[in-house]
């Protein structure tokens, strides 16, 4: 650790203050900021006690509310000096820790300002609190739970859901300059070849893009009627298969490789409007124009025959309008569907 007298001696020799001999030197916030920015090696000699989680713990709800009011007065964000002044006034700290506090606040500002515009908005500040503090608590809490090698209780599952932190993303510099024929209805990532599957509304082809340069590599067109088009598509990661439903009542599945071979091309009695793959159930599930769900065990050669017989030709109907999305739930093992009828339904596909 750096000694206090060394720090003061070094800092006084670094600051060039136009004061007379014997006159008391008063340092401004800008002086302290400039000092740490010009002498980053000073911070390497010690572990700053004002880490991100420590700084956040020093802010209670009342202080956060006061900070929000200050942020709201600057819709374009506040700069580093203003941020330090606000935080210093909100955090109670010993006078001798002022340099350490400012150093910690500078690092905090740089971490939050991921786009490098030297401005911090309230939304960025609060999101960083969630990522840094709640995320750390979540990791410690659930690491201890899983070490016991047991299933989580219902309460612990809810706690995990509520405490799940949101990932922070930075906008890519790559720009899609492709002229699309219509609205983009669906996009799926294909990890097998690091490509993107794009489906435009009312189109006969699915387009495969390279995300690194946003260039279109090739297209996939089903074998169907002349006036038909693709209604929906999805990707089965564990099988490396692409599935689609079409306006001529077909369910079609392709291999995601250079051959793009059709594995399945079946015409159904009811028009299918959506398709999803359920990896835990090892099945494809489709929604129909009759607002019902159906399971198809197709393209899954390893599926047990007994379980296959239970699920094939089964119809789950409860919605009264178009089904918009379907997802799997791990614990308990269920399927959830949402519809334009304003409801969410939970399904146990194992029940007869």
C-alpha positions as CSV (number, residue, x, y, z in Angstrom):
1,X,0.0,0.0,0.0
2,X,1.1,3.5,-0.6
3,X,2.0,5.6,2.4
4,X,0.0,8.8,3.1
5,X,3.1,11.0,3.3
6,X,4.4,9.7,-0.1
7,X,1.0,10.3,-1.7
8,X,0.8,13.8,-0.4
9,X,4.4,14.6,-1.3
10,X,4.0,13.2,-4.8
11,X,0.6,14.9,-5.3
12,X,1.9,18.3,-4.1
13,X,4.9,18.1,-6.5
14,X,2.7,17.1,-9.4
15,X,0.1,19.9,-8.9
16,X,1.4,23.2,-10.2
17,X,-0.6,25.7,-8.1
18,X,0.2,29.4,-8.4
19,X,0.2,30.0,-4.7
20,X,2.8,31.8,-2.6
21,X,5.1,30.1,-0.1
22,X,3.3,29.5,3.2
23,X,-0.1,30.1,1.6
24,X,-2.7,27.3,2.1
25,X,-3.3,25.3,-1.1
26,X,-6.9,24.6,-2.0
27,X,-7.5,21.9,-4.5
28,X,-10.5,21.9,-6.8
29,X,-12.4,18.9,-8.2
30,X,-10.8,19.5,-11.6
31,X,-7.3,19.5,-10.0
32,X,-7.9,16.1,-8.4
33,X,-9.4,14.6,-11.6
34,X,-6.5,15.9,-13.7
35,X,-4.0,14.5,-11.1
36,X,-5.4,10.9,-11.3
37,X,-5.8,11.0,-15.1
38,X,-2.2,12.2,-15.5
39,X,-0.8,9.8,-12.9
40,X,-2.7,6.5,-13.2
41,X,0.2,4.6,-11.6
42,X,-0.7,6.1,-8.2
43,X,-3.9,4.0,-8.2
44,X,-1.9,0.8,-8.8
45,X,-0.2,0.9,-5.5
46,X,-3.3,0.2,-3.4
47,X,-6.7,-1.4,-3.5
48,X,-9.2,1.4,-3.4
49,X,-11.8,0.8,-0.6
50,X,-14.4,2.7,-2.7
51,X,-15.2,-0.1,-5.1
52,X,-18.3,-0.1,-7.2
53,X,-20.4,-2.3,-4.8
54,X,-19.1,-0.2,-1.8
55,X,-20.1,3.1,-3.5
56,X,-23.6,1.7,-4.3
57,X,-24.1,0.4,-0.7
58,X,-23.4,3.9,0.6
59,X,-26.4,5.3,-1.4
60,X,-29.8,4.8,0.3
61,X,-33.2,5.3,-1.5
62,X,-33.5,8.9,-0.4
63,X,-30.0,9.8,-1.8
64,X,-30.8,7.9,-5.0
65,X,-34.0,9.9,-5.4
66,X,-32.1,13.2,-4.9
67,X,-29.5,12.0,-7.5
68,X,-32.3,11.2,-10.0
69,X,-33.6,14.8,-9.7
70,X,-30.2,16.2,-10.5
71,X,-29.9,13.8,-13.5
72,X,-33.3,14.8,-14.8
73,X,-32.1,18.4,-15.0
74,X,-29.5,17.2,-17.6
75,X,-31.4,15.2,-20.2
76,X,-28.2,14.7,-22.3
77,X,-26.3,13.3,-19.3
78,X,-23.9,14.8,-16.8
79,X,-20.1,15.2,-17.2
80,X,-17.4,13.7,-15.0
81,X,-16.9,16.8,-12.7
82,X,-20.6,17.2,-12.1
83,X,-20.9,13.5,-11.4
84,X,-18.1,13.6,-8.8
85,X,-19.7,16.6,-7.1
86,X,-23.1,15.0,-6.9
87,X,-21.7,11.7,-5.6
88,X,-19.4,13.4,-3.1
89,X,-22.3,15.3,-1.6
90,X,-24.4,12.2,-1.4
91,X,-21.8,9.9,0.1
92,X,-20.7,10.5,3.7
93,X,-16.9,9.9,3.9
94,X,-13.9,10.9,6.1
95,X,-12.0,14.0,4.9
96,X,-8.8,12.0,4.5
97,X,-10.5,9.6,2.1
98,X,-11.5,12.3,-0.4
99,X,-8.7,11.3,-2.8
100,X,-9.6,7.6,-2.7
101,X,-13.3,8.4,-3.2
102,X,-12.6,10.6,-6.2
103,X,-10.4,7.9,-7.7
104,X,-13.2,5.3,-7.2
105,X,-15.8,7.7,-8.8
106,X,-13.5,8.3,-11.8
107,X,-13.3,4.6,-12.4
108,X,-17.0,4.2,-11.9
109,X,-17.8,6.9,-14.4
110,X,-15.4,5.3,-17.0
111,X,-17.0,1.9,-16.5
112,X,-20.6,3.3,-16.9
113,X,-19.7,5.5,-19.9
114,X,-19.3,2.5,-22.3
115,X,-19.9,4.6,-25.4
116,X,-17.1,7.0,-24.5
117,X,-19.1,10.3,-25.0
118,X,-18.0,11.6,-21.6
119,X,-21.7,11.9,-20.5
120,X,-23.7,9.7,-18.1
121,X,-27.4,9.4,-18.2
122,X,-29.6,8.2,-15.3
123,X,-30.7,5.1,-17.2
124,X,-27.0,4.1,-17.6
125,X,-26.3,4.7,-14.0
126,X,-29.2,2.6,-12.6
127,X,-28.5,-0.2,-15.1
128,X,-24.9,-0.3,-13.9
129,X,-26.1,-0.7,-10.3
130,X,-28.3,-3.6,-11.3
131,X,-25.4,-5.3,-13.2
132,X,-22.7,-4.7,-10.7
133,X,-24.4,-5.1,-7.3
134,X,-27.5,-7.4,-7.9
135,X,-25.6,-9.6,-10.3
136,X,-22.8,-10.2,-7.7
137,X,-25.3,-11.1,-5.0
138,X,-27.1,-13.4,-7.4
139,X,-23.9,-15.3,-8.2
140,X,-22.9,-15.8,-4.6
141,X,-26.4,-16.8,-3.5
142,X,-27.0,-19.4,-6.2
143,X,-23.5,-20.8,-6.2
144,X,-24.1,-21.8,-2.6
145,X,-27.4,-23.3,-3.5
146,X,-26.2,-25.5,-6.4
147,X,-23.2,-26.7,-4.3
148,X,-25.7,-28.7,-2.3
149,X,-26.7,-30.6,-5.4
150,X,-30.5,-30.4,-4.9
151,X,-33.5,-29.0,-6.7
152,X,-34.4,-25.4,-6.0
153,X,-37.6,-24.7,-4.1
154,X,-40.4,-22.7,-5.7
155,X,-39.4,-19.6,-3.6
156,X,-35.8,-19.9,-4.7
157,X,-36.8,-20.1,-8.4
158,X,-38.8,-17.0,-8.0
159,X,-35.9,-15.2,-6.3
160,X,-33.7,-16.2,-9.1
161,X,-36.1,-14.9,-11.7
162,X,-36.5,-11.6,-10.0
163,X,-32.8,-11.1,-9.4
164,X,-31.7,-12.1,-12.9
165,X,-29.6,-9.3,-14.1
166,X,-29.9,-7.8,-17.6
167,X,-26.9,-8.1,-19.9
168,X,-25.4,-4.9,-21.2
169,X,-25.0,-4.7,-25.0
170,X,-23.1,-2.3,-27.2
171,X,-24.4,-1.5,-30.7
172,X,-22.3,-3.1,-33.5
173,X,-20.7,-0.9,-36.1
174,X,-21.9,-3.2,-38.8
175,X,-24.8,-1.9,-40.8
176,X,-27.4,-3.8,-42.8
177,X,-27.6,-2.1,-46.2
178,X,-29.6,-4.9,-47.8
179,X,-32.9,-3.9,-49.5
180,X,-35.5,-6.1,-47.8
181,X,-38.7,-7.0,-49.7
182,X,-40.9,-6.6,-46.7
183,X,-41.0,-6.3,-42.9
184,X,-38.7,-8.7,-41.1
185,X,-40.9,-11.1,-39.3
186,X,-38.3,-13.5,-37.7
187,X,-34.6,-13.7,-37.1
188,X,-32.7,-16.7,-35.7
189,X,-29.1,-17.2,-34.9
190,X,-27.4,-20.3,-36.3
191,X,-24.4,-21.1,-34.1
192,X,-23.4,-24.1,-36.3
193,X,-22.1,-21.8,-39.0
194,X,-22.3,-18.4,-37.2
195,X,-25.0,-17.1,-39.5
196,X,-28.4,-15.5,-39.1
197,X,-31.7,-16.8,-40.5
198,X,-34.0,-13.9,-41.6
199,X,-37.6,-14.3,-42.7
200,X,-39.4,-11.4,-44.3
201,X,-43.2,-11.2,-44.2
202,X,-45.1,-12.9,-47.1
203,X,-41.9,-14.1,-48.8
204,X,-41.2,-17.5,-50.4
205,X,-37.5,-17.6,-49.3
206,X,-35.6,-17.4,-46.1
207,X,-32.3,-15.5,-46.3
208,X,-29.1,-16.5,-44.6
209,X,-26.8,-13.6,-43.5
210,X,-23.2,-13.3,-42.2
211,X,-23.4,-11.1,-39.1
212,X,-19.8,-10.0,-39.4
213,X,-20.5,-7.9,-42.4
214,X,-24.3,-8.2,-42.8
215,X,-23.9,-9.7,-46.2
216,X,-26.4,-12.3,-47.6
217,X,-24.8,-15.7,-48.2
218,X,-27.7,-17.7,-49.7
219,X,-31.4,-18.3,-49.6
220,X,-33.6,-21.3,-48.7
221,X,-36.8,-21.8,-50.7
222,X,-39.3,-24.6,-49.9
223,X,-40.8,-26.9,-52.5
224,X,-44.4,-25.8,-52.4
225,X,-47.3,-24.3,-54.5
226,X,-46.6,-21.3,-56.8
227,X,-48.6,-18.7,-54.8
228,X,-47.6,-20.0,-51.3
229,X,-45.2,-18.2,-48.9
230,X,-43.5,-18.9,-45.6
231,X,-45.5,-18.0,-42.5
232,X,-43.0,-18.7,-39.7
233,X,-39.7,-20.4,-39.1
234,X,-37.4,-21.5,-36.2
235,X,-34.1,-23.2,-35.6
236,X,-33.4,-26.3,-33.5
237,X,-30.0,-25.8,-32.0
238,X,-29.5,-29.3,-30.7
239,X,-30.5,-30.9,-34.0
240,X,-29.0,-28.2,-36.3
241,X,-32.3,-28.2,-38.3
242,X,-34.4,-25.4,-39.7
243,X,-38.2,-25.6,-39.5
244,X,-40.9,-23.6,-41.3
245,X,-44.6,-23.6,-41.8
246,X,-46.1,-22.3,-45.1
247,X,-49.4,-20.8,-46.3
248,X,-50.2,-24.1,-48.3
249,X,-50.5,-26.0,-44.9
250,X,-47.0,-27.5,-45.0
251,X,-44.5,-28.2,-42.3
252,X,-41.0,-28.3,-43.8
253,X,-37.6,-29.1,-42.1
254,X,-34.2,-28.7,-43.6
255,X,-30.7,-29.7,-42.6
256,X,-28.6,-26.6,-41.8
257,X,-25.5,-27.5,-43.9
258,X,-24.2,-27.0,-47.4
259,X,-26.8,-29.4,-48.8
260,X,-29.8,-27.7,-47.3
261,X,-31.6,-31.0,-47.8
262,X,-35.3,-31.3,-46.9
263,X,-35.8,-33.8,-44.1
264,X,-39.6,-33.4,-43.9
265,X,-42.2,-31.9,-46.2
266,X,-45.6,-32.7,-44.9
267,X,-49.0,-31.2,-45.9
268,X,-51.3,-30.9,-42.9
269,X,-55.1,-30.7,-42.7
270,X,-55.0,-27.4,-40.6
271,X,-53.1,-24.3,-41.5
272,X,-50.1,-23.9,-39.2
273,X,-49.3,-20.3,-38.4
274,X,-46.3,-20.7,-36.0
275,X,-43.5,-23.2,-35.3
276,X,-41.1,-23.7,-32.4
277,X,-38.7,-26.4,-31.3
278,X,-38.7,-27.6,-27.7
279,X,-35.3,-29.1,-26.8
280,X,-36.4,-30.5,-23.4
281,X,-39.4,-32.2,-24.9
282,X,-37.4,-33.1,-28.1
283,X,-40.3,-32.1,-30.3
284,X,-41.6,-29.5,-32.7
285,X,-44.7,-27.6,-31.7
286,X,-46.9,-25.7,-34.1
287,X,-49.8,-23.3,-33.7
288,X,-52.8,-23.5,-36.1
289,X,-55.4,-21.2,-37.6
290,X,-57.8,-22.9,-35.1
291,X,-55.8,-21.3,-32.2
292,X,-54.6,-24.8,-31.1
293,X,-51.2,-26.3,-30.4
294,X,-50.0,-29.5,-31.9
295,X,-46.8,-31.5,-31.3
296,X,-44.9,-33.2,-34.2
297,X,-42.1,-35.6,-33.4
298,X,-40.4,-35.2,-36.8
299,X,-36.7,-35.0,-37.6
300,X,-35.9,-36.4,-34.1
301,X,-34.8,-40.0,-34.7
302,X,-33.7,-40.6,-31.1
303,X,-37.1,-39.9,-29.6
304,X,-38.5,-42.9,-27.6
305,X,-41.3,-44.6,-29.5
306,X,-43.5,-44.9,-26.4
307,X,-43.3,-41.2,-25.7
308,X,-43.7,-40.4,-29.4
309,X,-47.0,-42.3,-29.5
310,X,-48.3,-40.2,-26.5
311,X,-47.6,-36.9,-28.1
312,X,-48.3,-37.4,-31.9
313,X,-51.7,-36.2,-33.1
314,X,-52.4,-34.6,-29.8
315,X,-54.2,-31.2,-29.8
316,X,-54.1,-28.6,-27.0
317,X,-56.8,-26.0,-27.4
318,X,-57.8,-23.3,-25.0
319,X,-56.9,-20.0,-26.7
320,X,-59.6,-18.0,-28.6
321,X,-57.2,-16.0,-30.8
322,X,-53.9,-16.3,-32.7
323,X,-51.1,-17.8,-30.7
324,X,-48.1,-15.4,-30.8
325,X,-45.3,-17.3,-29.0
326,X,-44.4,-20.5,-27.2
327,X,-41.6,-21.1,-24.7
328,X,-40.4,-24.0,-22.5
329,X,-40.2,-23.8,-18.7
330,X,-37.5,-25.9,-16.9
331,X,-38.9,-26.2,-13.4
332,X,-41.6,-27.4,-13.5
333,X,-41.3,-28.9,-17.0
334,X,-44.1,-27.1,-18.8
335,X,-44.8,-25.2,-22.0
336,X,-46.2,-21.6,-22.0
337,X,-48.1,-20.0,-24.8
338,X,-49.4,-16.4,-25.2
339,X,-52.1,-15.3,-27.5
340,X,-53.9,-12.2,-28.9
341,X,-56.8,-13.2,-26.7
342,X,-54.7,-11.6,-23.9
343,X,-54.0,-14.8,-21.9
344,X,-50.9,-16.9,-21.1
345,X,-51.6,-20.7,-20.9
346,X,-49.4,-23.3,-19.2
347,X,-49.4,-26.8,-20.7
348,X,-48.2,-30.1,-19.4
349,X,-47.5,-32.1,-22.5
350,X,-47.2,-35.4,-20.6
351,X,-50.7,-35.4,-19.4
352,X,-53.2,-37.5,-21.4
